[in-house]
Amino acid sequence: MISLKSPREIAAMKESGAIIAGMHLMLRDYIKPGLDTWDIELKCKEYIESHGGVPLQIGFEGFKYATTISINNEVAHGLPRKGLKLKDGDLLKVDTVVGLDGAVSDSAWSYAVGKVSPEVQKLMDVTKKSLYLGIDQAQVGNRIGDIGWAIQDYAENEHGYGDVRQYIGHGVGPTMHEDPQVPHFGKPGHGLRLKEGMVITIEPMLTLGGWEVDTDQTEEDGWTVTTADGSWSAQYEHMIAITKDGPKILTSQDPDIDAKYL
């Protein structure tokens, strides 16, 4: 069942999303070579809670942490690990879900640790742009496939990157994972029609190689997903509301960049 949110509910989710946005802005200056991933977990948890939020990933299906922290070839769901220090040139992804007075928000971001290679920087840039191309298609009356195709065409056809199929966007609220499912691949004009009041995430995961993933590490720690071919991956995720005036980003970090979506 897909729940349609009222303007009041969307405003509350935007307040929750502002906590995540602030956390990601903080991480821009905090992340550096030599930092322990466990320190990132503690820093994010402290930020969320000090701003009145609740880190909702803790306890979700047995997950123990406020964040997922995925490095290089880890696609998603990586665990914060004590003693695992970031190296210059690493590609880091941090994802979290926040609750604020019952309103849920969800956002992930990629970070260059120190100076990354031009190849990795391009992957990050293309992944971020693919997110915004998907957001452009999140219009009342469009279909889920329009979002997926915009991302897939840009990522695969224009740049030759792998567009991960197994992990996709989703509806949000009143819990963190709701219908509809929002793949980052598809056919234009196909799929569920978007309606005013839907709140969804768009969160493309692109790789330097193929789109297939490996769950061997998942079997070891219960969560972490890697690329099947060992290639590095990037991810950017915003939570957006579908409105009659176009898509509205509820987790915006950059009002100047996101002006037309606010």
Residue pairs with C-beta under 8 A, 6 or more apart in sequence:
1 179
2 171
2 178
2 179
2 180
2 192
2 195
2 198
3 171
3 173
3 174
3 178
4 195
4 196
4 197
4 198
5 13
5 173
5 197
5 198
5 199
5 241
6 197
9 103
9 173
10 197
10 199
10 241
10 243
10 248
10 250
12 100
12 101
12 102
12 103
13 103
13 104
13 105
13 172
13 173
13 199
13 239
13 241
13 250
14 241
14 248
14 250
15 100
15 103
16 53
16 98
16 99
16 100
16 101
16 103
16 104
16 105
16 250
17 98
17 105
17 107
17 239
17 250
17 251
17 252
18 251
19 47
19 48
19 51
19 52
19 53
19 98
19 100
19 105
20 48
20 96
20 98
20 105
20 106
20 107
20 251
21 107
21 251
21 252
21 253
22 47
22 51
23 44
23 47
23 48
23 96
24 94
24 107
24 109
24 253
25 253
26 43
26 47
27 40
27 43
27 44
27 94
27 109
27 111
28 111
30 40
30 43
31 40
31 86
31 92
31 111
31 113
32 86
32 113
32 114
33 85
33 86
33 87
33 88
33 90
33 113
33 114
34 85
34 86
35 85
35 86
36 82
36 83
36 84
36 85
36 86
37 69
37 71
37 80
37 81
37 84
37 85
37 86
38 80
38 81
38 82
38 83
38 84
40 67
40 69
40 80
40 94
41 65
41 66
41 67
41 69
41 80
44 55
44 66
44 67
44 94
44 96
45 55
45 66
45 67
48 54
48 55
48 66
48 96
48 98
49 55
52 100
52 101
53 98
53 99
53 100
54 98
54 99
54 100
55 66
55 67
55 96
55 97
55 98
56 97
56 98
56 99
56 104
56 176
57 63
57 65
57 66
57 67
57 68
57 96
57 97
57 176
58 64
58 65
58 66
60 97
60 176
62 222
63 223
65 79
65 80
66 96
67 80
67 94
67 95
67 96
68 76
68 77
68 78
68 79
68 93
68 94
68 95
68 96
68 108
68 223
69 78
69 79
69 80
69 81
69 92
69 93
69 94
70 76
70 77
70 78
70 92
70 93
70 95
70 224
70 233
70 235
71 78
71 84
71 86
71 90
71 91
71 92
71 93
72 90
72 91
72 232
72 233
73 226
73 227
73 230
73 231
73 232
73 233
74 93
74 217
74 224
74 225
74 226
74 233
75 164
75 167
75 205
75 207
75 213
75 225
75 226
75 227
75 233
75 235
76 93
76 95
76 167
76 205
76 225
76 235
77 218
77 223
77 224
77 225
78 93
78 223
78 224
79 221
79 223
79 224
86 92
86 113
87 113
87 114
88 113
88 114
88 115
89 113
89 114
89 115
89 116
89 117
89 120
90 113
90 114
90 116
91 110
91 111
91 112
91 113
91 116
91 120
91 123
91 124
91 232
91 233
91 234
92 110
92 111
92 112
92 113
93 108
93 109
93 110
93 111
93 233
93 234
93 235
94 108
94 109
94 111
95 106
95 107
95 108
95 235
95 237
96 106
96 107
96 108
97 104
97 105
97 106
97 176
98 104
98 105
98 106
99 105
102 174
103 173
104 172
104 173
104 174
104 175
104 176
105 172
105 239
105 250
105 251
106 172
106 176
106 201
106 237
106 239
106 251
107 201
107 237
107 238
107 239
107 251
108 203
108 235
108 236
108 237
109 235
109 236
109 237
109 253
110 124
110 127
110 128
110 234
110 235
110 236
112 120
112 121
112 124
116 124
119 208
120 208
120 232
120 234
123 161
123 206
123 207
123 208
123 232
123 233
123 234
124 234
126 154
126 155
126 159
126 161
126 206
127 155
127 161
127 204
127 205
127 206
127 234
127 235
127 236
128 234
128 236
129 154
130 150
130 151
130 154
130 155
130 184
130 204
130 206
131 151
131 202
131 203
131 204
131 236
131 237
131 238
133 150
133 151
133 154
134 147
134 148
134 150
134 151
134 184
134 202
134 204
135 202
135 238
135 240
135 247
135 249
135 261
136 150
136 247
137 146
137 147
137 149
137 150
138 147
138 194
138 200
138 202
138 240
138 242
138 247
139 194
139 242
139 246
139 247
140 194
140 195
140 196
140 242
140 243
140 244
141 193
141 194
142 193
142 194
143 188
143 189
143 190
143 191
143 192
143 193
143 194
144 180
144 181
144 182
144 183
144 186
144 190
144 191
144 192
144 194
145 186
145 187
145 188
145 189
145 190
145 191
146 186
146 188
146 189
146 191
147 169
147 182
147 184
147 186
147 202
148 182
148 183
148 184
148 185
148 186
148 187
148 191
149 185
149 186
149 187
149 188
151 163
151 184
151 185
151 202
151 204
152 163
152 184
152 185
152 186
155 161
155 162
155 163
155 184
155 204
155 206
156 162
156 163
161 206
161 207
161 208
162 206
162 207
162 208
162 209
162 210
162 211
162 212
162 227
162 231
162 233
163 184
163 185
163 204
163 205
163 206
163 211
164 184
164 204
164 205
164 206
164 207
164 211
164 213
164 233
165 183
165 185
165 211
165 212
166 213
166 225
167 203
167 205
167 213
167 225
168 181
168 182
168 183
168 184
168 203
169 181
169 182
169 183
169 184
169 200
169 201
169 202
169 203
169 237
170 177
170 178
170 179
170 180
170 181
170 182
170 200
170 201
171 177
171 178
171 179
171 180
171 182
171 198
171 199
171 200
172 178
172 199
172 200
172 201
172 239
173 199
180 192
180 198
180 200
182 200
182 201
182 202
184 202
184 203
184 204
184 205
194 242
195 242
196 242
196 243
196 244
197 241
197 242
197 243
198 241
198 242
199 239
199 240
199 241
199 242
199 250
200 239
200 240
200 242
201 237
201 238
201 239
201 240
202 237
202 238
202 240
203 235
203 236
203 237
203 238
204 235
204 236
205 233
205 234
205 235
206 233
206 234
206 235
207 227
207 229
207 231
207 232
207 233
208 231
208 232
208 233
209 227
209 229
209 230
209 231
210 227
210 228
210 229
210 231
212 227
212 228
212 229
213 225
213 226
213 227
213 228
214 225
214 226
214 227
214 228
215 225
216 226
217 224
217 225
217 226
218 224
218 225
227 233
237 251
238 249
238 250
238 251
238 252
239 249
239 250
239 251
240 247
240 248
240 249
240 250
240 261
241 247
241 248
241 250
246 260
246 261
247 261
248 261
248 262
249 258
249 261
249 262
252 258
252 261
252 262
255 262
